[in-house]
């Protein structure tokens, strides 16, 4: 039995919402002035930038690149959680 391909619009919307929720959920756990705080800030900036780029691609009708951006943005947050520079309230949103 062959599986159906994922609906690109549904998947893009789902990943966009997931990244929105994850961005609201993460809190930096690294101490002010520490090297890990710089890493946390960089990871958060990357995730936000990918989110914003993804929204731009959705608005311009480019769902493929939007999905890529939302996926990459979430990967930065996952990496930060695994590294320990972020704490989260909803672990279901992350690959931990």
Secondary structure as GFF3:
##gff-version 3
##sequence-region A 1 96
A	DSSP	alpha_helix	8	25	.	.	.	ID=ss1
A	DSSP	beta_strand	27	28	.	.	.	ID=ss2
A	DSSP	alpha_helix	35	59	.	.	.	ID=ss3
A	DSSP	alpha_helix	63	83	.	.	.	ID=ss4
A	DSSP	beta_strand	86	87	.	.	.	ID=ss5
A	DSSP	three_ten_helix	91	93	.	.	.	ID=ss6
###
